[in-house]
Amino acid sequence: MGNSLNWKQTFAFFLLFVPAFFFYALQKNALDVTQDTLLQAPAHWLQQGYDQFTHKIQKSLDTYFYLIDINIENKDLKIQNAKLASKVQLLEEYRSENIRLRDLFKFQQEFPRETIAARVIAKDILANPKSFTIDKGQADGVERLQGVITAGGVIGYTIEVEEHSSRVLPLTNRSASIDALVQRTRARGIVSGSSRQSYQLKYMMRKEDAQPGDIVITSGSRGYFPKGFIIGEIESVNPSPTAVSFQAKINPSVKMDRIENVLIIVEKRKSPEAKVKN
């Protein structure tokens, strides 16, 4: 194994370095090959072969370094593309938020009560969240037991108010309840939480007072919400566990897990005349 390695090294030495020394000597006129001698033809052949060999090596090196440059450029382009993609996603998020806020502002202007716009800043990490926090509080005019809505319908009401934040009890919470009406029949009942996907309308005296597809709205009592604001749509009607009354399952008009911006109902909207008098 060692002899084989030494033979290869010797051969490589003669193949690479001896021709180089030979051609160097030719260029320095150390060897006279200008005459028609025995060395002239072999020297010309060796020189031509060596030139071709070195040319191929140079070409291979040029290609190698070119590919290295291309690889570096590709990495730079990938980084730039990632940055651009991130900016595009951020701009798309800004666009979506602007659309939501524009629609909410339009609804706020048409709503019959004075409202305060707020943003959801924290949610309970539960399948059925018990509450969530908004970024408006006492300093902004928010008080306890004020209705919280979106353009899509009822959300819940405030239960704890701090200086610059408030905690909202959503209608999906089993502890929440508001007075409600079946829009078609005007049957009255109490809507309370059942799960994140549904509410219950309780204490109806007749089954025919509500049918699947009926819309349930706020009654306007207790002051949380104005009368006629949508809560959801009835999915089914069944006897209550006590068999004294009936209850209906309601699909909420608002998906609680998708809430980002809300309105807090502060007071009745004043008429232009009343504002002028004040």
Backbone torsions as a table, in degrees:
resi	resn	phi	psi	omega
1	MET	NA	-39.5	178.7
2	GLY	-68.6	-40.6	178.2
3	ASN	-62.2	-41.0	-179.5
4	SER	-62.3	-40.6	-179.6
5	LEU	-66.8	-40.5	179.2
6	ASN	-65.9	-37.8	179.1
7	TRP	-64.7	-39.6	179.9
8	LYS	-67.6	-41.4	178.6
9	GLN	-63.5	-40.5	178.9
10	THR	-64.4	-43.1	-179.9
11	PHE	-63.5	-42.6	-180.0
12	ALA	-63.8	-37.5	178.4
13	PHE	-61.0	-49.3	180.0
14	PHE	-65.8	-34.3	-177.2
15	LEU	-70.0	-36.3	-173.8
16	LEU	-98.4	-44.9	-169.5
17	PHE	-93.0	-37.6	-179.2
18	VAL	-61.3	-46.4	176.4
19	PRO	-61.2	-34.2	-179.9
20	ALA	-64.7	-45.0	177.4
21	PHE	-64.7	-36.1	-178.9
22	PHE	-64.0	-47.1	-178.2
23	PHE	-70.8	-31.0	176.1
24	TYR	-63.9	-40.7	177.7
25	ALA	-65.3	-37.7	178.0
26	LEU	-61.6	-45.1	-178.2
27	GLN	-65.2	-28.9	179.2
28	LYS	-90.1	6.2	-179.8
29	ASN	61.6	23.5	175.8
30	ALA	-70.0	-27.9	176.3
31	LEU	-115.0	134.2	-179.4
32	ASP	-96.0	102.0	179.8
33	VAL	-114.6	13.5	178.7
34	THR	-75.5	-22.4	177.1
35	GLN	-84.0	162.5	178.9
36	ASP	-79.5	81.1	-177.8
37	THR	-112.2	177.1	178.5
38	LEU	-67.2	-24.5	-177.4
39	LEU	-83.1	-17.0	-172.1
40	GLN	-64.7	-48.8	-177.8
41	ALA	-65.6	-49.4	177.3
42	PRO	-62.5	-37.9	-179.7
43	ALA	-64.4	-41.4	177.9
44	HIS	-63.0	-41.9	-179.2
45	TRP	-66.2	-43.8	179.2
46	LEU	-65.9	-39.4	-179.7
47	GLN	-65.1	-42.2	178.7
48	GLN	-63.6	-43.7	178.9
49	GLY	-64.4	-40.9	-179.2
50	TYR	-66.8	-39.0	177.1
51	ASP	-60.8	-43.3	178.4
52	GLN	-63.9	-41.3	-179.6
53	PHE	-62.7	-48.0	-179.8
54	THR	-67.7	-31.9	177.2
55	HIS	-64.1	-42.1	178.8
56	LYS	-65.7	-39.8	178.1
57	ILE	-63.3	-43.3	179.7
58	GLN	-63.6	-40.9	179.1
59	LYS	-64.6	-41.4	178.3
60	SER	-63.7	-41.3	178.5
61	LEU	-64.7	-41.3	177.6
62	ASP	-60.7	-43.7	178.7
63	THR	-62.7	-41.9	-179.1
64	TYR	-61.8	-48.1	-178.6
65	PHE	-69.4	-31.5	175.9
66	TYR	-63.8	-43.7	178.5
67	LEU	-64.6	-36.0	176.3
68	ILE	-62.0	-44.6	178.3
69	ASP	-61.8	-42.4	179.1
70	ILE	-62.1	-42.2	179.8
71	ASN	-62.3	-41.4	177.8
72	ILE	-64.0	-42.8	178.7
73	GLU	-63.4	-39.2	178.6
74	ASN	-63.2	-41.1	178.1
75	LYS	-63.6	-41.9	178.1
76	ASP	-63.2	-40.5	180.0
77	LEU	-66.6	-36.9	177.9
78	LYS	-64.3	-41.1	178.1
79	ILE	-63.8	-43.8	179.3
80	GLN	-64.1	-40.6	178.5
81	ASN	-63.5	-39.6	178.6
82	ALA	-63.8	-41.2	178.4
83	LYS	-65.1	-42.1	179.0
84	LEU	-65.1	-40.7	178.2
85	ALA	-62.4	-39.6	178.2
86	SER	-63.9	-41.2	178.8
87	LYS	-65.7	-39.5	178.9
88	VAL	-63.0	-43.4	178.5
89	GLN	-63.4	-40.0	178.6
90	LEU	-64.9	-42.4	177.9
91	LEU	-64.0	-37.5	178.5
92	GLU	-65.7	-38.7	177.0
93	GLU	-65.0	-41.9	176.2
94	TYR	-61.3	-41.1	179.7
95	ARG	-62.8	-45.2	179.5
96	SER	-63.1	-41.6	179.5
97	GLU	-65.1	-39.9	178.8
98	ASN	-62.7	-38.6	178.2
99	ILE	-64.7	-45.2	179.7
100	ARG	-61.7	-45.4	-178.1
101	LEU	-68.0	-35.5	178.2
102	ARG	-64.5	-45.0	178.5
103	ASP	-64.7	-40.6	179.3
104	LEU	-65.6	-40.2	179.2
105	PHE	-64.5	-41.4	178.3
106	LYS	-62.0	-44.1	178.1
107	PHE	-63.8	-40.5	-180.0
108	GLN	-60.1	-39.8	-179.7
109	GLN	-66.6	-30.0	-176.7
110	GLU	-92.6	-12.3	-175.4
111	PHE	-71.4	140.9	-174.2
112	PRO	-76.8	3.6	177.6
113	ARG	-125.5	158.1	172.9
114	GLU	-71.9	135.1	-178.1
115	THR	-133.6	160.9	175.5
116	ILE	-121.3	126.2	178.3
117	ALA	-78.6	139.5	-179.6
118	ALA	-144.1	161.2	179.5
119	ARG	-116.4	139.3	177.3
120	VAL	-74.0	124.7	-177.1
121	ILE	-114.5	-10.7	179.1
122	ALA	-160.5	143.0	177.7
123	LYS	-132.9	150.7	173.4
124	ASP	-67.3	138.3	179.4
125	ILE	-87.5	74.1	-179.1
126	LEU	-140.7	157.1	177.5
127	ALA	-62.0	-36.9	176.7
128	ASN	-123.2	88.3	-172.7
129	PRO	-58.2	136.1	-179.1
130	LYS	-79.9	-28.6	-179.4
131	SER	-164.7	170.4	171.4
132	PHE	-145.5	163.9	-173.7
133	THR	-113.9	139.6	177.1
134	ILE	-116.1	164.0	-172.1
135	ASP	-93.6	24.8	175.6
136	LYS	-126.2	143.2	-177.6
137	GLY	-145.0	-152.3	-176.4
138	GLN	-56.7	-38.9	-179.0
139	ALA	-63.7	-19.6	-178.7
140	ASP	-100.8	-2.1	179.6
141	GLY	100.0	10.9	180.0
142	VAL	-85.0	140.0	177.2
143	GLU	-127.9	169.1	178.7
144	ARG	-70.1	145.9	178.3
145	LEU	63.0	46.8	171.0
146	GLN	-111.1	138.6	-176.8
147	GLY	-65.9	144.3	178.4
148	VAL	-122.0	128.2	-174.0
149	ILE	-138.6	171.7	163.5
150	THR	-130.7	179.8	177.5
151	ALA	-62.8	-22.3	-178.5
152	GLY	-82.1	-20.7	-179.6
153	GLY	149.8	-162.9	-175.0
154	VAL	-73.9	141.5	174.7
155	ILE	-112.9	-52.6	-177.7
156	GLY	170.9	-147.8	178.8
157	TYR	-152.1	158.6	-177.2
158	THR	-73.6	140.9	178.8
159	ILE	-124.2	-25.3	176.2
160	GLU	-137.4	131.6	-176.1
161	VAL	-125.6	122.5	174.6
162	GLU	-104.1	-175.1	-176.7
163	GLU	-61.9	-44.9	-176.0
164	HIS	-128.1	18.3	177.5
165	SER	-157.0	162.0	179.5
166	SER	-144.5	150.8	176.8
167	ARG	-103.3	133.7	-175.9
168	VAL	-111.4	132.8	174.5
169	LEU	-93.7	109.6	-178.4
170	PRO	-74.8	156.4	-177.8
171	LEU	-67.9	-14.4	176.2
172	THR	-72.6	-18.2	178.5
173	ASN	-70.9	135.9	-178.5
174	ARG	-64.9	-19.7	179.0
175	SER	-82.9	-14.5	-178.5
176	ALA	-83.7	147.6	176.3
177	SER	-158.6	143.1	174.7
178	ILE	-141.8	154.0	178.0
179	ASP	-76.8	139.6	-173.3
180	ALA	-144.2	164.9	177.7
181	LEU	-129.3	146.0	166.4
182	VAL	-81.6	120.2	-170.2
183	GLN	-60.7	-38.5	-175.4
184	ARG	-72.0	-45.7	-173.6
185	THR	-103.4	-11.5	-176.4
186	ARG	66.8	17.4	175.8
187	ALA	-66.7	137.6	-175.9
188	ARG	-102.3	148.6	176.8
189	GLY	-163.3	-177.0	178.9
190	ILE	-113.7	125.2	177.0
191	VAL	-96.1	129.3	176.8
192	SER	-138.2	170.1	-176.7
193	GLY	-71.7	147.6	175.0
194	SER	-126.4	-48.2	176.2
195	SER	-161.7	-179.2	178.6
196	ARG	-65.3	-24.9	-175.7
197	GLN	-97.4	-9.7	-174.1
198	SER	-154.4	158.8	171.5
199	TYR	-115.6	175.3	172.6
200	GLN	-127.5	134.7	171.6
201	LEU	-102.0	113.2	-171.8
202	LYS	-107.8	161.9	169.4
203	TYR	70.8	35.1	170.6
204	MET	-86.5	137.6	-173.9
205	MET	-85.3	-23.6	-179.1
206	ARG	-131.4	140.1	-178.6
207	LYS	-64.1	-35.7	-177.7
208	GLU	-72.0	-5.4	177.0
209	ASP	-67.4	-18.2	-179.2
210	ALA	-147.0	141.5	179.3
211	GLN	-135.6	155.4	176.2
212	PRO	-54.5	134.4	-178.5
213	GLY	99.6	-14.8	177.6
214	ASP	-68.4	146.7	177.7
215	ILE	-93.9	134.0	177.5
216	VAL	-104.8	132.0	-176.2
217	ILE	-128.0	167.0	176.7
218	THR	-72.9	146.1	-178.6
219	SER	-86.7	-19.2	-179.2
220	GLY	92.3	-5.6	178.7
221	SER	-82.2	164.1	179.6
222	ARG	68.9	-5.5	169.6
223	GLY	79.6	-2.3	-178.8
224	TYR	-66.8	-44.5	-172.3
225	PHE	-134.8	154.3	173.2
226	PRO	-70.9	157.5	-179.8
227	LYS	-68.2	137.7	173.8
228	GLY	91.7	8.9	179.8
229	PHE	-85.0	135.7	-170.4
230	ILE	-70.0	138.5	175.7
231	ILE	-108.4	-45.0	179.4
232	GLY	172.5	-168.8	-177.4
233	GLU	-120.8	137.2	-178.3
234	ILE	-71.5	132.3	177.7
235	GLU	-99.4	-41.4	-179.0
236	SER	-155.5	159.0	179.1
237	VAL	-128.3	132.2	-177.4
238	ASN	-143.7	157.9	174.8
239	PRO	-62.9	147.7	176.3
240	SER	-72.1	162.6	179.5
241	PRO	-58.3	-26.9	179.6
242	THR	-86.5	-8.0	179.8
243	ALA	64.3	14.7	178.9
244	VAL	-91.7	-33.8	-178.3
245	SER	-137.7	-175.4	178.9
246	PHE	-117.4	156.8	176.3
247	GLN	-136.8	152.3	-177.1
248	ALA	-121.5	144.0	173.3
249	LYS	-89.7	131.5	-175.0
250	ILE	-118.5	132.0	170.3
251	ASN	-84.9	119.4	-177.1
252	PRO	-60.9	146.6	176.3
253	SER	-78.5	-15.5	-179.4
254	VAL	-122.8	131.2	174.6
255	LYS	-81.9	111.1	-173.3
256	MET	-63.2	-32.5	-177.0
257	ASP	-76.6	-2.5	-179.2
258	ARG	-113.1	8.5	-177.1
259	ILE	-74.5	131.6	176.2
260	GLU	-126.9	-38.1	-179.9
261	ASN	-129.7	141.7	-176.5
262	VAL	-137.1	171.7	172.4
263	LEU	-123.5	133.8	174.9
264	ILE	-100.5	126.4	-179.8
265	ILE	-78.8	117.9	-174.3
266	VAL	-96.2	-52.7	-178.4
267	GLU	-162.7	176.1	176.4
268	LYS	-66.7	139.4	178.6
269	ARG	-69.6	129.5	-179.8
270	LYS	-77.8	144.7	177.0
271	SER	-73.4	157.7	178.2
272	PRO	-57.0	-35.8	-179.8
273	GLU	-65.3	-40.8	-178.3
274	ALA	-66.9	-36.3	179.1
275	LYS	-65.8	-37.4	-179.5
276	VAL	-67.6	-41.4	-179.6
277	LYS	-63.6	-37.9	-179.5
278	ASN	-70.8	NA	NA
